[in-house]
Amino acid sequence: MSRCVIALDQGTTSSRALVFDRAGSILGQAQREHRQYFPHSGWVEHDPQEIWQTQSAVLSEALQASGVRTADVAAVGIGNQRETTVLWERASGRPLAPAIVWQDRRTAALCAQLAAAGHGPEITRRTGLLLDPYFSGTKLAWLLDRVPQARERAERGELAFGTIDSWLAFRFSGGAEHLTDVTNASRTLLFNIHTGDWDDALLQLLRIPRACLPRVVASSADAGGHVQIRLGDTRVPLAGIAGDQQAALFGQACFRPGMAKNTYGTGCFLLMTTGTARSSQHGLLSTPVCRRAGEPRQYALEGSVFTGGAVVQWLRDAVGLIRDSGAVEALAASVADSGGVCFIPAFTGLGAPHWDPHARGLITGLSQGTGAGHIARAALEAIAFQSADLLTAMQADAGQPATELRVDGGASRNNLLMQFQADLLQAPVIRPRITETTALGAAYLAGLATGFWASEDELTAIWQAERVFEPRMRADQAAEHMTRWARAVKLARST
C-alpha cells in the first residue's frame, strides 16, 4: 500500500517539494530559491528553465529526506504561482522568452486601451476577473506581438502557452502533454468560467490563437491528464494541479459555501466558497475552485490585499524600527493599543474592495506620546483592517455570513494580529495544525484522484485546529475601530 503523496509548491521566489503521509503530516521537504529579474521599471521576469531545474531537483531531495521508497509514492500534485506566463516551442521545449511574472505591469497600457474601448464589463462577465495586467492574457498577447514570428508560429500550432503548471507538466511528461487545470485557466482573461472553456470572443479580442492554448482538465483527475513523473525506476501519476490560492482553500478543507480562508503573506489572499458563481458588486473576483473529475463546477469569491506582511518588512528595512520581522509582535505588544494611530500601507495603491492604484500610504493620529510600539501595533492592525474590509464585502456579495475564518501564511503565526482579526470580524479565527496549506491542497487533490484518500469527508476529519482565536472585543468597539479605519482610508484615496 502507498505510504505518501508528494506536493510540488512552485512559488514566486522558490520551488519546494513536500512529502505528506495519510494523516497530512510532513515526512520530508526541500526548497531551492530561483532568481528574480527586473529588466525595466514595472517588469518582473523568471527563467523558465531555472524553475524547471529547481522544481525537479527538490522533488528528488524531498523524497530522499523523507526516507520513503519511490514505490511508496501514490501520486504527485502541483500548487503553483498563478498568472505567470511562459511561451515555448513544442518540438524542442525551448522557452522563447523569459517568463512574465504575475507582478509584471508592462501591459498596463494595453489594458487601458481595452478599458477605454468599453471591453471591461464584458471581460468581467465572462471571466469573473477585472481587466488588469495582473492576469495572463495580455502578457501572452505582448509576447506574441514582440517575439519574431511568434503569432504565425502559434497559429500553426508550433508554440505552446502556459502558466507554470502547464510548463512543469509539459517537462515532466517529456513534452507529451500540454494541459492546465480549471483554476489556472480561470486566471488568464481567456477562459469563460460559465462554460468551462476558452472563450472565442476573448481570444479574438486579444488575437490569441487557440492552437497555442493548453487542454483544460479537472484539478483532481487520474494522472491529471495522463502525465507520468519518473521517480527512479518508478512512474508516478501527476494527479493534482491547482493555482496556489485555490489549492490553499482546498488544503483548509473549505468545501462548503460560506467557508473562508485568508493567506497572510507579502499580500493577503482571502477566498470564500460560494458554490455558484457570484457577480461581485464590491470589486471582488469570481473564481472557480478546485474541481474533481466528474463533479459540477464550484466557485469562490476572491479578494487581494496588496500590502500585508510587506508592511512589517517596511518597518524593518525602510524605517529600521525592528531588526527582524519576528520582533514586531513584541514591540506591538509593548503598548496596550495603537494610541489612536492608524496606518494605511497603500505603498502600491489599494486593492479590493477599493481598487485605487493611485492611493498612497499614510499614518494618522500621531501625537507627542506616539512611540515605536504604537506605530508597530498600527502596522499589524492594518493587515487585519484590510482583511476585514474584504470579508465584509464578500459577505455582502455572497448574501451569507462567514461563521469563521481559517488562516495560514507566515503572518498567521502572529498571535496579536490573529486576535485583533477575530475582534474586528466578531467571528473565530482558526489557525490549523498544518499551515503548509497550498502544498497540502495539491497533495489532497492528487491523493483523492488515486484513492490515497477516499473522500472530502476524510480530509475534513484530517484537518485540525492548532489554535482558535475567539473575539474578546465588544461589537460596538469593533465597529468604532472600523469607522476610524474607514476615515483614514478616505484620506489616503486619490479621489
ABEGO torsion letter per residue (X at the ends): XBABBBBBBBBAABBBBBBBBAAGBBABBBBBBBBBBBABBGBBBBBAAAAAAAAAAAAAAAAAAAGBBAAABABBBBBBBBGBBBBBBAAAGBBABBBBBAABAAAAAAAAAAAAAGAAAAAAAAAGBBBBAABAAAAAAAAAAABBGAAAAAAAGABBBBBAAAAAAAAAAGGABBBBBAAAAAAAGABBAAAGBBBAAAAAAAGBBAAABBBBBBABBBGGGGBBBBBEABBBBBABBBBAAAAAAAAAGBABBGBBBBBBBABBBBBBBAGBBBBBAAGBBBBBBBBBBGBBBBBBBBBBBABBAAAAAAAAAAAGABABAAAAAAAAAABABAGGBBBBBBAAEBBOAAGBAABBBBBBGBBAABBAAAAAAAAAAAAAAAAAAAAAAAAAAAGBBBABBBBBEAAAABAAAAAAAAAAAGBBBBBBABABAAAAAAAAAAAAAAGABABAAAAAAABBBABBBBBABBAAAAAAAAAAAAAAAAAABAX
